[in-house]
């Protein structure tokens, strides 16, 4: 998996 994709998912979960 792409690291950038994981970062975006993590960010979304944290901010969301």
C-alpha positions in Angstrom: 0.0 0.0 0.0 1.1 3.6 -0.5 2.4 5.4 2.6 0.7 8.7 1.4 -2.6 6.9 1.2 -2.3 5.6 4.7 -1.3 9.0 6.0 -4.4 10.6 4.4 -6.6 7.9 5.9 -5.0 8.4 9.3 -5.4 12.2 9.0 -9.1 11.8 8.0 -9.8 9.6 11.0 -8.0 11.9 13.4 -9.5 15.1 12.1 -12.8 13.5 11.3 
